[in-house]
Amino acid sequence: LAGRSWRVIDVDWRRRSVAVVPSDRPGRSRWLGSGRSLSGTVSRAAEAIVAGAEPDCRVSHRAHAALDTIRSRLPFVDGSRLPVVSAGDGHVTIWTFGGTASSLSIARELAVSGFALADVGDLSISVRGAPAHKIADCIRRIDADRAHPRLPDELSDALKFGLCLPENIACKVLTMRARDPAAVHRIVTRETRLVSDPWSDKQ
């Protein structure tokens, strides 16, 4: 905590409090945690800002400069169409701005359709070795009501008390938790914008 080690001297379980004192002994973090997933709402707000909307808060000069850089790198983001960008190196990036659940759901559908995934993030999906128009066609055919992220190989380990559930019920629970059909629907029904090598003149 606070970048240093502490020694526990008392635990009050009833009040849910822990008393600690500073310690010179080296500590070891036992839980590294993980990054938070972006929701569809936050991702769409980010897209609107990249597309030109002004933030509803005070922004520092450094943040303004960073935002200008981002906008210059993503000039094809207009807030309405779905950019499918060929980078000129065999990679195609779909700028979904849909959040983690929808990106993972669409990525799984692309993989099932035979496309080679290069990277999947909260705001985009990268595919290698396929033309942009074929990727765009595949996205338009995705059924948003059935699309969901790839489930873990060990279903029982992914759920608390997973061993108590039949596999088909565990699968259904994980699927319902992980999917975001509304966000997927917004992505697959958008008009696509095919962009060819937008950074070639900036290299």
C-alpha positions, -999 to +999 in steps of 0.1 A: +000+000+000+012+035-008+044+021-023+057+006+008+054-025+031+032-027+062+028-052+090-007-063+101-012-060+138-049-065+141-079-076+120-114-066+131-136-089+111-169-075+125-160-039+115-141-050+084-110-031+093-073-039+094-047-021+116-012-019+102+021-002+110+050+006+087+075-022+082+111-023+069+107-059+057+103-064+020+067-071+010+053-090-020+021-083-037-001-114-039-027-099-062-017-080-092-052-073-104-061-066-140-071-037-162-107-026-163-127-033-194-142-003-212-180-003-216-197+005-248-209+038-233-174+050-224-160+038-258-187+057-277-180+088-257-143+085-266-152+081-303-173+113-302-144+132-287-120+119-313-145+128-340-145+164-329-168+169-299-154+190-271-151+173-236-176+185-210-148+192-185-117+213-181-087+198-201-051+207-194-028+220-221-010+186-222-043+168-226-053+191-254-020+184-272-024+146-267-060+149-281-048+168-311-022+141-318-049+114-315-072+132-339-044+137-364-037+099-362-073+090-366-087+114-392-111+088-405-131+087-373-163+107-380-186+094-353-211+078-376-194+053-400-173+022-390-137+027-402-121-004-417-085+007-422-059-010-443-025+000-429-005-011-460+014-038-442-011-066-445-030-055-414-066-042-413-079-025-383-116-021-375-122+009-352-152-003-334-153+021-304-177-005-289-160-016-257-144-048-246-174-071-248-184-062-283-148-062-296-143-097-282-176-109-296-169-096-331-133-109-329-146-144-322-170-142-351-142-131-374-120-160-361-148-185-367-151-172-402-115-179-409-098-145-404-065-143-386-067-120-356-037-098-348-049-078-319-082-071-300-087-041-278-115-020-263-117+003-293-104-017-322-098-051-338-068-059-360-069-086-387-039-098-408-038-112-443-073-104-456-087-076-477-107-049-460-138-053-480-141-090-471-137-082-434-164-055-437-187-079-455-182-105-427-190-079-400-222-069-417-233-106-415-227-110-378-259-118-358-256-095-328-281-115-307-259-146-309-224-131-309-204-135-277-167-136-267-148-168-268-154-187-236-126-201-214-115-237-219-122-246-183-157-233-176-157-245-140-127-224-132-142-193-147-172-192-124-173-191-086-189-224-076-186-235-112-181-271-102-216-271-089-231-263-123-237-286-153-214-275-182-243-263-204-256-240-176-221-227-168-217-220-205-249-201-207-241-181-176-207-170-189-221-162-223-248-140-209-223-122-186-197-116-213-218-105-242-231-070-252-256-075-280-267-038-281-231-027-287-225-054-313-257-044-331-246-007-332-213-018-348-225-043-374-253-021-386-232+010-392-222+021-426-186+010-432-158+033-443-130+016-461-097+035-457-065+027-475-031+033-458-040+067-441-005+072-427+016+065-458+024+102-462+033+106-425+060+079-423 
